[in-house]
């Protein structure tokens, strides 16, 4: 069942209710705090679900300017942070560490020399 958000015009409290689609607009809604019938529907943020393909297309547009970022680690870090958000998955802590270092101005080469084990799934000796 969907959750609908309301505001009571009497006591100004916010509350939400579970209503079926057939109940919405038919069933009387009362404030859960003061039992008043003087309530209004509260509009909440709308989330737009984007397909994985759409997310990757928008990231591809960002990649077109990546060649010119060799000398700008801060811009590269910001791009990586944005891409991390677009992926929508939990990324490893190492990703955040690299992004933070880039945004602080460290070059990719410096980061690689400080954190040599990043990005390698190989076992030692392979």
GUDO-431155 format. One record per residue: residue in three letters; x, z, y of N, C-alpha, C in turn. Coordinates in Angstrom, 3 decimals. Atoms other than C-alpha are relative to their C-alpha. Last residue first. Layout:
# GUDO-431155
[senu 'ALA',[X,Z,Y],[X,Z,Y],[X,Z,Y]]
...
***
This chain:
# GUDO-431155
[senu 'UNK',[0.623,1.307,0.316],[51.035,-9.973,-12.800],[0.340,-1.009,1.047]]
[senu 'UNK',[-0.775,0.766,0.958],[53.456,-7.028,-12.661],[-0.609,-1.337,-0.341]]
[senu 'UNK',[-1.434,0.089,-0.267],[51.027,-4.642,-11.060],[0.714,-0.763,-1.079]]
[senu 'UNK',[-0.671,-1.210,0.443],[47.403,-5.521,-11.826],[1.483,-0.133,0.306]]
[senu 'UNK',[-0.932,0.128,1.105],[45.875,-8.266,-9.776],[0.614,1.354,-0.348]]
[senu 'UNK',[0.653,-0.565,1.181],[42.803,-7.625,-7.716],[0.929,-0.028,-1.193]]
[senu 'UNK',[-0.564,0.346,1.300],[44.746,-8.081,-4.507],[-0.730,0.691,-1.123]]
[senu 'UNK',[0.344,1.335,0.436],[42.894,-8.184,-1.228],[0.522,-0.393,-1.367]]
[senu 'UNK',[1.311,0.539,-0.343],[44.633,-5.213,0.252],[-0.193,-1.397,-0.543]]
[senu 'UNK',[0.869,0.087,1.183],[47.620,-3.811,-1.651],[-1.371,-0.586,0.300]]
[senu 'UNK',[-0.318,1.133,0.876],[50.151,-4.601,1.104],[-0.945,-0.163,-1.191]]
[senu 'UNK',[0.922,-0.185,1.127],[48.526,-2.304,3.695],[0.202,-1.130,-1.010]]
[senu 'UNK',[0.321,-1.428,0.086],[51.191,-1.871,6.398],[-0.839,0.300,-1.239]]
[senu 'UNK',[-1.230,-0.721,0.319],[52.743,-5.325,5.888],[-0.251,1.501,-0.152]]
[senu 'UNK',[-0.422,0.312,1.371],[49.318,-6.964,5.624],[1.280,0.749,-0.373]]
[senu 'UNK',[0.918,-0.707,0.903],[48.111,-5.196,8.752],[0.426,-0.224,-1.450]]
[senu 'UNK',[-0.320,-1.427,-0.063],[51.150,-6.346,10.698],[-0.847,0.781,-0.998]]
[senu 'UNK',[-1.291,-0.183,0.669],[50.635,-9.945,9.509],[0.403,1.472,-0.011]]
[senu 'UNK',[0.203,0.029,1.448],[46.937,-9.850,10.427],[1.294,0.234,-0.772]]
[senu 'UNK',[0.094,1.359,0.542],[47.956,-8.808,13.950],[-0.265,0.072,-1.508]]
[senu 'UNK',[-1.030,0.295,1.000],[47.181,-5.333,15.232],[-0.208,-1.416,-0.543]]
[senu 'UNK',[-1.040,0.909,-0.459],[45.126,-5.283,18.441],[1.094,-0.298,-0.993]]
[senu 'UNK',[-0.981,-0.793,-0.741],[42.867,-2.240,17.965],[1.179,-0.867,0.450]]
[senu 'UNK',[0.582,-0.304,-1.313],[40.061,-4.614,17.001],[0.929,0.849,0.858]]
[senu 'UNK',[0.030,1.229,-0.793],[42.275,-5.949,14.227],[-0.528,0.271,1.402]]
[senu 'UNK',[-1.384,0.286,-0.394],[42.997,-2.425,12.986],[0.076,-1.274,0.835]]
[senu 'UNK',[-0.391,-0.964,-1.039],[39.291,-1.542,13.011],[1.419,-0.265,0.497]]
[senu 'UNK',[0.710,0.351,-1.231],[38.442,-4.731,11.114],[0.407,0.936,1.138]]
[senu 'UNK',[-0.615,1.213,-0.535],[41.142,-4.034,8.518],[-0.659,-0.388,1.317]]
[senu 'UNK',[-1.328,-0.351,-0.488],[39.925,-0.460,8.025],[0.694,-1.210,0.615]]
[senu 'UNK',[0.129,-0.690,-1.285],[36.298,-1.549,7.817],[1.366,0.350,0.581]]
[senu 'UNK',[0.476,0.991,-0.955],[37.161,-4.047,5.082],[-0.100,0.628,1.384]]
[senu 'UNK',[-1.160,0.762,-0.456],[39.223,-1.417,3.257],[-0.394,-1.045,1.032]]
[senu 'UNK',[-0.566,-0.701,-1.157],[36.146,0.809,3.097],[1.206,-0.747,0.558]]
[senu 'UNK',[-0.944,-1.094,0.291],[34.559,-1.717,0.753],[0.568,0.593,1.284]]
[senu 'UNK',[-1.340,0.534,0.178],[31.549,-3.714,1.931],[0.954,1.161,-0.234]]
[senu 'UNK',[-1.036,-0.990,-0.246],[27.995,-2.590,1.434],[1.354,-0.615,-0.313]]
[senu 'UNK',[-0.357,-0.780,1.181],[25.779,-5.630,1.624],[1.040,1.033,0.393]]
[senu 'UNK',[1.059,-0.925,0.356],[23.953,-7.252,4.505],[0.260,0.814,-1.247]]
[senu 'UNK',[0.016,0.002,1.458],[26.266,-10.249,4.683],[-1.070,0.953,-0.510]]
[senu 'UNK',[0.835,1.102,0.483],[25.319,-10.633,8.335],[-0.108,-0.011,-1.511]]
[senu 'UNK',[1.409,-0.367,-0.224],[26.713,-7.196,9.209],[-0.923,-1.068,-0.561]]
[senu 'UNK',[0.316,-1.102,0.910],[30.066,-8.040,7.631],[-1.447,0.440,0.125]]
[senu 'UNK',[0.226,0.591,1.309],[30.102,-11.360,9.470],[-0.358,1.066,-1.022]]
[senu 'UNK',[1.287,0.695,-0.055],[29.681,-9.554,12.775],[-0.340,-0.615,-1.359]]
[senu 'UNK',[1.034,-1.037,-0.032],[32.525,-7.178,11.916],[-1.385,-0.640,-0.003]]
[senu 'UNK',[0.116,-0.560,1.349],[34.735,-10.121,10.906],[-1.079,1.074,-0.058]]
[senu 'UNK',[0.644,0.999,0.844],[34.024,-11.882,14.202],[-0.197,0.543,-1.413]]
[senu 'UNK',[1.416,0.017,-0.388],[34.840,-8.710,16.145],[-0.784,-1.001,-0.841]]
[senu 'UNK',[0.639,-1.218,0.507],[38.090,-8.318,14.218],[-1.478,0.042,0.332]]
[senu 'UNK',[0.126,0.178,1.443],[39.046,-11.945,14.920],[-0.685,1.208,-0.630]]
[senu 'UNK',[1.110,0.935,0.200],[38.329,-11.436,18.624],[-0.234,-0.241,-1.492]]
[senu 'UNK',[1.237,-0.697,-0.374],[40.558,-8.347,18.628],[-1.210,-0.894,-0.227]]
[senu 'UNK',[0.504,-0.809,1.120],[43.286,-10.149,16.642],[-1.297,0.736,0.341]]
[senu 'UNK',[0.967,-0.951,-0.548],[43.651,-12.829,19.356],[-0.599,0.854,-1.121]]
[senu 'UNK',[-0.658,-0.905,-0.932],[46.759,-14.952,18.775],[-0.920,1.051,0.574]]
[senu 'UNK',[-1.283,-0.464,0.535],[45.490,-16.640,15.639],[0.665,1.017,0.912]]
[senu 'UNK',[-0.086,-1.460,-0.070],[41.955,-16.781,17.024],[1.315,0.543,-0.516]]
[senu 'UNK',[-0.606,-0.420,-1.248],[41.956,-20.489,17.859],[0.192,1.497,0.129]]
[senu 'UNK',[-1.372,0.499,-0.090],[41.366,-21.543,14.253],[0.702,0.510,1.251]]
[senu 'UNK',[-0.947,-0.981,0.548],[38.316,-19.238,13.997],[1.456,-0.471,0.124]]
[senu 'UNK',[-0.996,-0.359,-0.996],[36.214,-21.358,16.348],[1.086,0.929,-0.508]]
[senu 'UNK',[-0.560,1.200,-0.623],[34.193,-23.206,13.702],[1.079,0.330,1.023]]
[senu 'UNK',[-1.315,0.343,0.523],[33.811,-20.002,11.679],[0.623,-1.202,0.698]]
[senu 'UNK',[-1.002,-0.891,-0.588],[30.951,-18.744,13.866],[1.408,-0.394,-0.428]]
[senu 'UNK',[-0.126,0.363,-1.410],[28.797,-21.748,12.959],[1.067,0.839,0.680]]
[senu 'UNK',[-0.812,1.213,-0.029],[29.508,-21.049,9.295],[0.193,-0.472,1.437]]
[senu 'UNK',[-1.406,-0.397,0.058],[28.204,-17.507,9.810],[0.910,-1.220,0.055]]
[senu 'UNK',[-0.337,-0.558,-1.312],[24.839,-18.873,10.959],[1.453,0.470,0.027]]
[senu 'UNK',[-0.063,1.095,-0.967],[24.697,-21.102,7.883],[0.378,0.533,1.375]]
[senu 'UNK',[-1.294,0.652,0.155],[25.583,-18.124,5.669],[0.148,-1.188,0.948]]
[senu 'UNK',[-1.051,-0.900,-0.485],[22.645,-16.118,7.008],[1.365,-0.669,-0.074]]
[senu 'UNK',[0.077,-0.030,-1.459],[20.281,-19.062,6.575],[1.087,0.895,0.576]]
[senu 'UNK',[-0.480,1.293,-0.494],[21.396,-19.572,2.960],[0.017,-0.027,1.531]]
[senu 'UNK',[-1.456,-0.049,0.072],[20.980,-15.882,2.180],[0.594,-1.285,0.559]]
[senu 'UNK',[-0.559,0.314,1.305],[17.412,-16.159,3.339],[1.517,0.095,0.064]]
[senu 'UNK',[-0.625,1.315,0.035],[16.311,-14.402,6.445],[0.592,-0.219,-1.370]]
[senu 'UNK',[-0.856,0.186,1.163],[13.836,-11.566,6.558],[0.540,-1.426,0.027]]
[senu 'UNK',[0.159,1.336,0.543],[12.523,-10.969,10.019],[0.991,-0.161,-1.137]]
[senu 'UNK',[-1.220,0.478,0.642],[12.077,-7.354,10.882],[-0.287,-1.363,-0.596]]
[senu 'UNK',[0.233,1.011,1.019],[9.406,-6.430,13.367],[1.347,-0.434,-0.546]]
[senu 'UNK',[-0.917,1.131,0.006],[9.803,-3.225,15.272],[-0.346,-0.935,-1.142]]
[senu 'UNK',[-1.374,-0.337,0.363],[6.748,-1.023,15.398],[0.851,-1.255,0.042]]
[senu 'UNK',[-0.749,1.186,0.415],[3.442,-1.449,17.159],[1.446,0.391,-0.233]]
[senu 'UNK',[-1.316,0.071,-0.641],[1.470,1.758,17.207],[0.727,-1.213,-0.542]]
[senu 'UNK',[-1.062,0.490,0.866],[-2.186,1.495,16.308],[1.277,-0.122,0.815]]
[senu 'UNK',[-0.282,1.433,-0.130],[-4.437,3.568,18.501],[1.165,-0.360,-0.911]]
[senu 'UNK',[-1.341,0.408,0.389],[-6.127,6.912,18.005],[0.168,-1.495,0.247]]
[senu 'UNK',[-0.516,0.801,-1.108],[-9.135,8.661,19.501],[1.467,-0.350,-0.260]]
[senu 'UNK',[0.259,1.394,0.352],[-10.695,9.865,16.228],[0.578,-0.948,1.054]]
[senu 'UNK',[0.718,0.817,-0.981],[-9.112,13.283,16.725],[-0.203,-1.417,-0.537]]
[senu 'UNK',[1.214,0.550,0.595],[-8.113,15.324,13.646],[-0.846,-0.824,0.981]]
[senu 'UNK',[1.120,-0.690,-0.666],[-5.521,17.330,15.628],[-1.367,-0.499,-0.466]]
[senu 'UNK',[-0.395,-1.232,-0.676],[-2.300,16.627,13.705],[-1.192,0.757,0.576]]
[senu 'UNK',[-0.368,-0.971,1.024],[-3.253,14.012,11.077],[0.403,1.340,0.613]]
[senu 'UNK',[-1.326,-0.550,-0.225],[-5.059,12.037,13.751],[0.276,1.066,-1.059]]
[senu 'UNK',[-0.027,-1.240,-0.769],[-8.135,10.404,12.268],[1.440,0.471,0.134]]
[senu 'UNK',[-1.307,-0.642,-0.050],[-8.552,6.827,11.077],[-0.097,1.202,0.911]]
[senu 'UNK',[-0.241,-0.745,-1.238],[-11.954,5.504,10.009],[1.345,0.724,-0.085]]
[senu 'UNK',[-0.048,-1.447,0.187],[-11.779,3.015,7.121],[0.330,0.688,1.326]]
[senu 'UNK',[1.314,-0.415,0.502],[-12.766,-0.534,7.995],[-0.061,1.520,-0.089]]
[senu 'UNK',[1.029,0.507,-0.902],[-9.898,-1.893,10.117],[-1.408,0.403,-0.408]]
[senu 'UNK',[-0.428,0.110,-1.390],[-7.424,-1.376,7.280],[-1.087,-0.658,0.845]]
[senu 'UNK',[0.385,-1.176,-0.786],[-9.247,-0.355,4.093],[0.310,-0.158,1.480]]
[senu 'UNK',[1.453,-0.001,-0.160],[-9.128,-3.841,2.489],[-0.479,1.209,0.807]]
[senu 'UNK',[0.377,1.071,-0.926],[-5.396,-4.151,3.107],[-1.503,-0.004,0.239]]
[senu 'UNK',[-0.005,1.295,0.668],[-4.875,-0.787,1.492],[-0.392,-1.048,1.030]]
[senu 'UNK',[1.315,0.605,0.133],[-4.034,2.084,3.796],[0.136,-1.297,-0.787]]
[senu 'UNK',[0.004,1.036,1.022],[-1.095,4.470,3.814],[-1.426,-0.498,-0.117]]
[senu 'UNK',[0.961,-0.096,1.105],[-1.091,6.342,7.072],[0.230,-1.132,-0.976]]
[senu 'UNK',[0.207,1.225,0.758],[1.483,7.029,9.764],[-0.938,0.276,-1.161]]
[senu 'UNK',[0.192,-0.246,1.429],[1.685,9.571,12.528],[-0.165,-1.335,-0.699]]
[senu 'UNK',[-0.077,1.201,0.827],[2.697,9.828,16.156],[-0.203,0.395,-1.447]]
[senu 'UNK',[-0.872,-0.019,1.178],[1.570,12.702,18.314],[-0.048,-1.338,-0.724]]
[senu 'UNK',[-1.200,0.833,-0.188],[0.127,12.111,21.793],[0.987,0.038,-1.172]]
[senu 'UNK',[-1.160,-0.907,0.054],[-2.403,15.000,21.398],[1.341,-0.716,0.144]]
[senu 'UNK',[0.354,-1.367,-0.398],[-5.555,13.146,22.491],[1.234,0.895,0.057]]
[senu 'UNK',[0.189,-0.019,-1.455],[-4.487,9.481,22.462],[-0.328,1.400,0.507]]
[senu 'UNK',[1.238,-0.671,-0.380],[-3.114,9.907,18.924],[-0.080,0.033,1.525]]
[senu 'UNK',[-0.227,-1.017,-1.024],[-0.469,7.344,18.108],[-1.359,0.579,0.348]]
[senu 'UNK',[0.999,-0.250,-1.032],[-0.569,5.288,14.897],[0.514,1.016,1.009]]
[senu 'UNK',[-0.388,-1.032,-0.957],[1.786,3.683,12.387],[-1.051,0.101,1.097]]
[senu 'UNK',[0.346,0.363,-1.372],[0.456,1.771,9.389],[0.327,1.183,0.899]]
[senu 'UNK',[0.036,-1.146,-0.897],[2.034,2.025,5.947],[-0.283,-0.502,1.400]]
[senu 'UNK',[-0.767,0.013,-1.247],[1.224,-0.730,3.505],[-0.166,1.301,0.780]]
[senu 'UNK',[0.839,0.000,-1.187],[0.000,0.000,0.000],[0.881,0.000,1.247]]
***
